[in-house]
């Protein structure tokens, strides 16, 4: 649900402060408060971010995994006043270091994240499966994972010729990721947040 009555520019969004701890995405110039997910939502994010970090540590290039703390500026319908905050974002370490002394938002003039993950909650389902699917593909993000505990499914979207193709994983199926080739967890292991 949008909370502003007038549209904000991207610069106004960066400077916006309402005196609360509420985090906002900017969607078509409107502030959208990020709601808290369920407990399983939090467990999934924590568990999956840790598992991704373990796999990334085996790669030659150093990468960093961030949970809900990096924004990704996105075009939406040709308008530029949109910034998403994925549940998990993976960046090369050198790119992450460039964010040390400024807003932690990946701009249009910077390489896209290598991987973003959204964990679906009832209030974000439409955005995660439709709007963000399009926005992240336009940003050329190589992989976009949609983790859906309600439908008990994980969708891995892989960028091919500017569009995402997707593979769905359920139950005991092990995830297959072109970027994280050594990732060995099943959909069930992720969807339980490591609690099983």
MARKOL-151944 format. One record per residue: residue in one letter; x, y, z of N, C-alpha, C in turn. Coordinates in Angstrom, 3 decimals. Layout:
BEGIN
residuo, nx, ny, nz, cax, cay, caz, cx, cy, cz
A, X, Y, Z, X, Y, Z, X, Y, Z
...
//
This chain:
BEGIN
residuo, nx, ny, nz, cax, cay, caz, cx, cy, cz
X, 0.836, -1.167, 0.000, 0.000, 0.000, 0.000, 0.885, 1.236, 0.000
X, 0.623, 2.169, -0.910, 1.394, 3.398, -0.999, 1.038, 4.308, 0.172
X, 2.026, 5.078, 0.652, 1.798, 5.937, 1.801, 1.953, 7.417, 1.465
X, 2.335, 7.753, 0.250, 2.486, 9.152, -0.109, 1.337, 9.591, -0.995
X, 0.985, 10.869, -0.895, -0.074, 11.389, -1.744, 0.495, 12.048, -2.981
X, 1.745, 12.446, -2.938, 2.371, 13.011, -4.124, 3.557, 12.139, -4.508
X, 3.874, 12.163, -5.784, 4.982, 11.360, -6.283, 6.308, 11.938, -5.817
X, 7.236, 11.042, -5.491, 8.584, 11.453, -5.104, 9.542, 11.184, -6.252
X, 10.537, 12.011, -6.386, 11.631, 11.711, -7.296, 12.540, 10.700, -6.600
X, 13.444, 10.136, -7.336, 14.387, 9.197, -6.734, 15.239, 9.910, -5.678
X, 15.651, 11.124, -5.947, 16.470, 11.886, -5.000, 15.684, 12.174, -3.718
X, 14.395, 12.490, -3.838, 13.570, 12.717, -2.655, 13.415, 11.432, -1.845
X, 13.324, 10.305, -2.534, 13.251, 9.004, -1.857, 14.505, 8.760, -1.027
X, 15.663, 9.057, -1.603, 16.920, 8.842, -0.887, 16.994, 9.685, 0.379
X, 16.393, 10.853, 0.357, 16.448, 11.758, 1.504, 15.259, 11.593, 2.447
X, 14.293, 10.748, 2.103, 13.054, 10.656, 2.878, 13.321, 10.081, 4.271
X, 12.744, 10.718, 5.269, 12.840, 10.253, 6.647, 11.527, 10.588, 7.330
X, 10.885, 9.585, 7.931, 9.612, 9.845, 8.605, 9.698, 9.646, 10.115
X, 10.919, 9.433, 10.631, 11.091, 9.296, 12.065, 10.754, 7.922, 12.619
X, 10.503, 6.965, 11.725, 10.210, 5.595, 12.167, 11.283, 4.657, 11.628
X, 11.188, 3.398, 12.007, 12.104, 2.382, 11.475, 11.538, 1.701, 10.232
X, 10.443, 2.200, 9.712, 9.810, 1.590, 8.543, 10.729, 1.703, 7.333
X, 10.861, 0.580, 6.625, 11.621, 0.578, 5.371, 10.622, 0.689, 4.224
X, 11.025, 1.457, 3.209, 10.140, 1.686, 2.069, 10.839, 1.320, 0.772
X, 10.055, 0.756, -0.149, 10.478, 0.684, -1.533, 9.837, 1.885, -2.225
X, 10.403, 2.293, -3.332, 9.834, 3.346, -4.152, 9.292, 2.680, -5.405
X, 8.002, 2.814, -5.644, 7.367, 2.177, -6.793, 6.588, 3.241, -7.562
X, 7.062, 3.533, -8.770, 6.445, 4.583, -9.585, 6.358, 5.899, -8.830
X, 7.359, 6.211, -8.030, 7.396, 7.468, -7.308, 6.620, 7.469, -6.004
X, 6.011, 6.351, -5.637, 5.252, 6.275, -4.395, 5.986, 5.413, -3.377
X, 5.977, 5.857, -2.122, 6.561, 5.061, -1.051, 5.638, 3.894, -0.737
X, 6.213, 2.702, -0.670, 5.460, 1.506, -0.308, 6.159, 0.887, 0.897
X, 5.468, 0.871, 2.025, 6.042, 0.310, 3.248, 6.260, -1.185, 3.066
X, 7.405, -1.655, 3.504, 7.701, -3.081, 3.436, 7.142, -3.741, 4.695
X, 6.221, -4.657, 4.490, 5.597, -5.323, 5.628, 6.493, -6.439, 6.147
X, 6.275, -6.797, 7.394, 6.990, -7.931, 7.962, 6.340, -9.211, 7.454
X, 7.136, -10.162, 7.099, 6.605, -11.459, 6.707, 6.311, -12.290, 7.949
X, 5.921, -13.507, 7.725, 5.691, -14.430, 8.836, 7.035, -14.887, 9.399
X, 6.991, -15.630, 10.484, 8.216, -16.160, 11.071, 8.982, -17.034, 10.101
X, 8.270, -17.856, 9.335, 8.970, -18.743, 8.382, 9.667, -17.911, 7.316
X, 9.093, -16.785, 6.962, 9.709, -15.864, 6.008, 11.098, -15.466, 6.518
X, 11.174, -15.083, 7.786, 12.450, -14.672, 8.386, 13.438, -15.835, 8.458
X, 12.959, -17.026, 8.848, 13.846, -18.193, 8.915, 14.388, -18.550, 7.536
X, 13.543, -18.487, 6.519, 13.991, -18.813, 5.161, 15.084, -17.846, 4.724
X, 14.870, -16.561, 4.921, 15.868, -15.568, 4.502, 17.194, -15.805, 5.214
X, 17.148, -15.977, 6.521, 18.384, -16.179, 7.291, 19.109, -17.450, 6.842
X, 18.368, -18.555, 6.729, 18.961, -19.837, 6.350, 19.509, -19.792, 4.920
X, 18.708, -19.282, 3.989, 19.124, -19.277, 2.588, 20.316, -18.350, 2.366
X, 20.316, -17.180, 2.990, 21.458, -16.269, 2.846, 22.745, -16.929, 3.338
X, 22.666, -17.652, 4.457, 23.847, -18.344, 4.988, 24.307, -19.448, 4.041
X, 23.361, -20.202, 3.474, 23.713, -21.292, 2.563, 24.319, -20.756, 1.263
X, 23.765, -19.671, 0.758, 24.329, -19.057, -0.451, 25.747, -18.564, -0.166
X, 25.959, -17.949, 0.983, 27.292, -17.452, 1.344, 28.310, -18.586, 1.408
X, 27.901, -19.741, 1.904, 28.802, -20.901, 1.976, 29.227, -21.329, 0.570
X, 28.260, -21.417, -0.340, 28.578, -21.823, -1.715, 29.461, -20.774, -2.389
X, 29.164, -19.503, -2.170, 29.961, -18.433, -2.778, 31.398, -18.439, -2.284
X, 31.628, -18.890, -1.061, 32.992, -18.899, -0.508, 33.903, -19.862, -1.258
X, 33.322, -20.801, -2.000, 34.123, -21.751, -2.780, 34.498, -21.220, -4.158
X, 33.956, -20.070, -4.555, 34.240, -19.520, -5.877, 35.532, -18.712, -5.848
X, 36.134, -18.534, -7.029, 37.399, -17.815, -7.127, 37.268, -16.350, -6.765
X, 36.192, -15.699, -7.218, 35.993, -14.273, -6.949, 35.215, -14.106, -5.648
X, 35.598, -13.150, -4.802, 34.844, -12.954, -3.551, 33.516, -12.240, -3.792
X, 32.485, -12.755, -3.157, 31.140, -12.192, -3.242, 30.621, -11.932, -1.839
X, 29.621, -11.056, -1.750, 28.953, -10.770, -0.489, 27.460, -11.018, -0.652
X, 26.849, -11.528, 0.404, 25.420, -11.791, 0.445, 24.792, -10.850, 1.461
X, 23.756, -10.129, 1.031, 23.092, -9.158, 1.887, 21.622, -9.530, 2.028
X, 21.099, -9.406, 3.231, 19.689, -9.707, 3.500, 18.909, -8.423, 3.736
X, 18.085, -8.059, 2.756, 17.182, -6.926, 2.907, 17.821, -5.592, 3.181
X, 19.051, -5.391, 2.718, 19.735, -4.141, 3.029, 20.317, -3.423, 1.820
X, 20.110, -3.967, 0.622, 20.620, -3.349, -0.600, 19.438, -3.062, -1.525
X, 19.351, -1.837, -1.991, 18.309, -1.472, -2.944, 18.781, -1.685, -4.369
X, 17.832, -1.917, -5.253, 18.123, -2.075, -6.680, 17.195, -1.118, -7.427
X, 17.773, -0.113, -8.031, 16.962, 0.832, -8.797, 16.477, 0.131, -10.056
X, 15.185, 0.266, -10.315, 14.572, -0.478, -11.405, 13.689, 0.423, -12.251
X, 13.705, 0.195, -13.561, 12.727, 0.893, -14.397, 11.389, 0.173, -14.289
X, 10.331, 0.895, -14.394, 9.001, 0.286, -14.322, 8.125, 1.039, -15.311
X, 7.726, 0.365, -16.359, 6.883, 1.009, -17.355, 7.534, 2.236, -17.972
X, 8.860, 2.234, -18.082, 9.569, 3.358, -18.658, 9.845, 4.476, -17.671
X, 9.302, 4.370, -16.460, 9.541, 5.385, -15.431, 10.703, 4.920, -14.557
X, 11.487, 5.871, -14.081, 12.728, 5.528, -13.389, 12.636, 5.656, -11.879
X, 11.495, 6.021, -11.346, 11.383, 6.254, -9.912, 10.904, 5.018, -9.168
X, 11.667, 3.948, -9.308, 11.380, 2.700, -8.604, 12.681, 2.145, -8.046
X, 12.634, 1.725, -6.787, 13.781, 1.086, -6.155, 13.268, -0.053, -5.281
X, 13.710, -1.248, -5.555, 13.313, -2.439, -4.812, 14.381, -2.789, -3.787
X, 13.964, -3.498, -2.743, 14.898, -3.999, -1.733, 14.675, -5.506, -1.641
X, 15.439, -6.294, -2.415, 15.254, -7.750, -2.391, 15.549, -8.330, -1.010
X, 14.942, -9.485, -0.736, 15.200, -10.163, 0.535, 16.657, -10.606, 0.636
X, 17.237, -11.023, -0.482, 18.661, -11.390, -0.529, 19.234, -10.829, -1.823
X, 20.430, -10.241, -1.719, 21.129, -9.695, -2.883, 22.571, -10.187, -2.836
X, 23.086, -10.649, -3.969, 24.477, -11.105, -4.063, 25.230, -10.166, -4.999
X, 26.349, -9.634, -4.478, 27.198, -8.713, -5.235, 28.651, -9.168, -5.162
X, 29.452, -8.851, -6.191, 30.895, -9.027, -6.047, 31.384, -8.122, -4.910
X, 32.361, -8.566, -4.165, 32.872, -7.805, -3.026, 33.290, -6.399, -3.428
X, 33.975, -6.264, -4.557, 34.444, -4.937, -4.982, 33.278, -3.992, -5.224
X, 32.201, -4.488, -5.800, 31.027, -3.648, -6.018, 30.374, -3.285, -4.689
X, 30.312, -4.237, -3.776, 29.725, -3.966, -2.458, 30.510, -2.887, -1.722
X, 31.819, -2.899, -1.837, 32.650, -1.897, -1.166, 32.349, -0.485, -1.672
X, 31.904, -0.357, -2.909, 31.585, 0.961, -3.460, 30.380, 1.589, -2.762
X, 29.632, 0.795, -1.998, 28.450, 1.292, -1.295, 28.761, 1.746, 0.133
X, 30.011, 1.643, 0.558, 30.356, 1.915, 1.949, 29.974, 3.312, 2.415
X, 30.169, 4.306, 1.592, 29.968, 5.686, 2.032, 28.855, 6.406, 1.285
X, 27.875, 5.654, 0.816, 26.716, 6.269, 0.161, 25.530, 5.342, 0.345
X, 24.378, 5.769, -0.164, 23.192, 4.931, -0.041, 23.460, 3.572, -0.677
X, 22.962, 2.542, -0.028, 23.190, 1.176, -0.509, 22.144, 0.817, -1.563
X, 22.259, 1.496, -2.703, 21.350, 1.248, -3.828, 22.186, 1.072, -5.081
X, 21.894, 0.000, -5.820, 22.565, -0.250, -7.091, 21.861, 0.598, -8.147
X, 22.574, 1.591, -8.683, 21.999, 2.495, -9.677, 22.076, 1.936, -11.081
X, 21.482, 2.690, -12.002, 21.472, 2.270, -13.405, 22.864, 2.276, -14.014
X, 23.770, 3.088, -13.454, 25.116, 3.197, -13.996, 26.064, 2.144, -13.425
X, 25.521, 1.191, -12.661, 26.349, 0.161, -12.037, 25.916, -1.217, -12.527
X, 26.825, -2.186, -12.460, 26.433, -3.539, -12.850, 25.301, -4.052, -11.956
X, 24.438, -4.873, -12.500, 23.354, -5.411, -11.684, 23.886, -6.433, -10.687
X, 23.115, -6.728, -9.637, 23.492, -7.838, -8.749, 23.574, -9.128, -9.563
X, 24.321, -10.091, -9.052, 24.421, -11.386, -9.733, 23.204, -12.250, -9.458
X, 22.610, -12.044, -8.288, 21.465, -12.861, -7.879, 20.636, -12.052, -6.907
X, 19.308, -12.101, -7.072, 18.396, -11.560, -6.068, 17.384, -12.641, -5.729
X, 16.926, -12.612, -4.479, 15.942, -13.585, -3.997, 14.813, -12.811, -3.337
X, 13.593, -13.190, -3.657, 12.420, -12.669, -2.962, 11.701, -13.852, -2.329
X, 11.379, -13.722, -1.040, 10.583, -14.730, -0.340, 9.156, -14.196, -0.306
X, 8.266, -14.941, -0.904, 6.885, -14.504, -1.104, 6.118, -14.523, 0.214
X, 5.356, -13.467, 0.440, 4.370, -13.446, 1.512, 3.036, -13.098, 0.843
X, 1.917, -13.330, 1.508, 0.631, -13.047, 0.862, 0.528, -11.621, 0.316
X, 1.125, -10.659, 0.998, 1.011, -9.271, 0.548, 1.941, -8.928, -0.618
X, 2.930, -9.778, -0.912, 3.892, -9.459, -1.975, 3.806, -10.385, -3.180
X, 2.913, -11.359, -3.150, 2.872, -12.400, -4.183, 2.789, -11.815, -5.600
X, 1.852, -10.915, -5.822, 1.673, -10.344, -7.155, 2.925, -9.608, -7.607
X, 3.492, -8.802, -6.719, 4.701, -8.053, -7.059, 5.872, -8.989, -7.358
X, 6.051, -10.030, -6.522, 7.196, -10.935, -6.677, 7.128, -11.720, -7.983
X, 5.931, -12.174, -8.357, 5.795, -13.002, -9.556, 5.633, -12.202, -10.842
X, 5.173, -10.965, -10.757, 4.921, -10.215, -11.992, 5.820, -8.990, -12.118
X, 5.595, -7.987, -11.266, 6.314, -6.719, -11.422, 7.822, -6.896, -11.278
X, 8.249, -7.566, -10.204, 9.694, -7.717, -9.982, 10.323, -8.624, -11.038
X, 9.584, -9.621, -11.488, 10.064, -10.501, -12.567, 10.485, -9.633, -13.751
X, 9.621, -8.718, -14.151, 9.907, -7.848, -15.297, 11.024, -6.858, -14.978
X, 10.924, -6.201, -13.827, 11.916, -5.193, -13.470, 13.320, -5.782, -13.358
X, 13.445, -6.930, -12.733, 14.766, -7.536, -12.566, 15.334, -8.026, -13.894
X, 14.477, -8.486, -14.790, 14.983, -8.908, -16.106, 15.457, -7.704, -16.903
X, 14.740, -6.586, -16.829, 15.156, -5.368, -17.532, 16.489, -4.859, -16.975
X, 16.744, -5.082, -15.692, 18.020, -4.700, -15.081, 19.139, -5.690, -15.407
X, 18.827, -6.751, -16.145, 19.808, -7.770, -16.546, 20.410, -8.514, -15.360
X, 19.605, -8.752, -14.334, 20.062, -9.558, -13.197, 20.064, -11.016, -13.650
X, 21.233, -11.678, -13.654, 21.336, -13.020, -14.239, 20.415, -14.069, -13.621
X, 20.205, -14.010, -12.292, 19.322, -14.986, -11.644, 18.417, -14.292, -10.646
X, 17.167, -14.728, -10.652, 16.158, -14.233, -9.720, 15.438, -15.454, -9.161
X, 15.523, -15.638, -7.834, 14.857, -16.762, -7.187, 13.596, -16.263, -6.483
X, 12.507, -16.963, -6.681, 11.252, -16.676, -5.986, 10.973, -17.857, -5.068
X, 11.075, -17.625, -3.778, 10.865, -18.675, -2.783, 9.455, -18.478, -2.222
X, 8.596, -19.451, -2.464, 7.172, -19.302, -2.133, 6.735, -20.357, -1.127
X, 6.770, -20.025, 0.182, 6.382, -21.019, 1.185, 4.901, -21.376, 1.140
X, 4.055, -20.480, 0.652, 2.613, -20.761, 0.569, 2.328, -21.838, -0.473
X, 2.926, -21.700, -1.654, 2.741, -22.692, -2.723, 3.762, -23.820, -2.652
X, 4.643, -23.768, -1.633, 5.685, -24.782, -1.428, 6.485, -25.031, -2.706
X, 7.006, -23.928, -3.264, 7.718, -24.011, -4.532, 8.801, -22.940, -4.583
X, 9.883, -23.257, -5.271, 10.943, -22.292, -5.535, 11.100, -22.206, -7.046
X, 11.077, -20.980, -7.535, 11.247, -20.739, -8.972, 12.591, -20.061, -9.172
X, 13.427, -20.648, -10.009, 14.698, -20.026, -10.361, 14.569, -19.502, -11.779
X, 14.684, -18.179, -11.885, 14.586, -17.494, -13.173, 15.996, -17.184, -13.652
X, 16.294, -17.575, -14.870, 17.625, -17.375, -15.443, 17.482, -16.502, -16.680
X, 18.293, -15.460, -16.743, 18.224, -14.513, -17.849, 18.820, -15.121, -19.107
X, 18.020, -15.153, -20.157, 18.463, -15.636, -21.469, 17.914, -14.695, -22.523
X, 18.812, -14.054, -23.271, 18.417, -13.108, -24.315, 17.474, -12.030, -23.797
X, 17.779, -11.502, -22.617, 17.024, -10.401, -22.061, 15.715, -10.760, -21.380
X, 15.378, -12.049, -21.326, 14.134, -12.476, -20.683, 14.432, -13.658, -19.767
X, 13.613, -13.793, -18.731, 13.790, -14.911, -17.811, 13.099, -16.164, -18.327
X, 13.828, -17.278, -18.234, 13.214, -18.594, -18.342, 13.217, -19.137, -16.918
X, 12.276, -19.996, -16.604, 12.174, -20.421, -15.206, 12.093, -21.928, -15.072
X, 12.600, -22.387, -13.934, 12.479, -23.780, -13.518, 11.888, -23.774, -12.119
X, 10.930, -24.657, -11.894, 10.262, -24.741, -10.606, 10.732, -25.989, -9.867
X, 10.918, -25.840, -8.553, 11.409, -26.932, -7.725, 10.475, -27.099, -6.539
X, 10.141, -28.366, -6.253, 9.261, -28.692, -5.132, 9.819, -29.897, -4.384
X, 9.387, -30.028, -3.145, 9.688, -31.220, -2.360, 11.168, -31.516, -2.264
X, 11.520, -32.760, -2.584, 12.912, -33.215, -2.454, 13.775, -32.837, -3.647
X, 13.216, -32.156, -4.641, 14.011, -31.762, -5.802, 15.134, -30.817, -5.377
X, 16.339, -31.126, -5.810, 17.489, -30.259, -5.531, 17.479, -29.083, -6.508
X, 17.750, -27.896, -5.983, 17.786, -26.716, -6.832, 18.964, -26.796, -7.794
X, 18.759, -26.313, -9.006, 19.813, -26.225, -10.006, 19.955, -24.758, -10.399
X, 21.135, -24.225, -10.116, 21.407, -22.822, -10.384, 22.646, -22.701, -11.256
X, 22.564, -22.002, -12.387, 23.754, -21.809, -13.214, 24.869, -21.059, -12.483
X, 24.496, -20.144, -11.591, 25.515, -19.384, -10.868, 26.086, -20.164, -9.700
X, 25.222, -20.853, -8.969, 25.650, -21.606, -7.782, 25.611, -23.095, -8.113
X, 26.550, -23.527, -8.922, 26.522, -24.901, -9.424, 26.700, -25.934, -8.314
X, 27.302, -25.562, -7.196, 27.508, -26.506, -6.085, 26.412, -26.435, -5.031
X, 25.334, -25.731, -5.324, 24.241, -25.597, -4.368, 23.504, -26.927, -4.313
X, 23.432, -27.535, -3.139, 22.897, -28.888, -3.052, 21.637, -29.058, -2.243
X, 20.954, -27.964, -1.898, 19.761, -28.093, -1.064, 18.512, -28.363, -1.897
X, 17.562, -29.015, -1.248, 16.274, -29.276, -1.891, 15.317, -28.127, -1.596
X, 14.233, -28.096, -2.346, 13.196, -27.102, -2.100, 12.680, -27.217, -0.673
X, 12.407, -28.433, -0.212, 11.896, -28.628, 1.146, 12.840, -28.089, 2.215
X, 14.139, -28.326, 2.042, 15.117, -27.852, 3.023, 15.078, -26.323, 3.138
X, 14.912, -25.657, 2.015, 14.857, -24.192, 2.024, 13.526, -23.716, 2.578
X, 12.440, -24.331, 2.141, 11.097, -23.865, 2.523, 10.805, -24.062, 4.016
X, 11.580, -24.903, 4.683, 11.413, -25.052, 6.135, 12.391, -24.144, 6.889
X, 13.174, -23.374, 6.164, 14.107, -22.443, 6.801, 15.197, -23.125, 7.610
X, 15.510, -24.368, 7.239, 16.540, -25.111, 7.965, 16.061, -25.702, 9.264
X, 14.761, -25.682, 9.509, 14.216, -26.173, 10.777, 13.856, -27.647, 10.753
X, 13.953, -28.290, 9.604, 13.545, -29.718, 9.553, 14.687, -30.630, 9.936
//
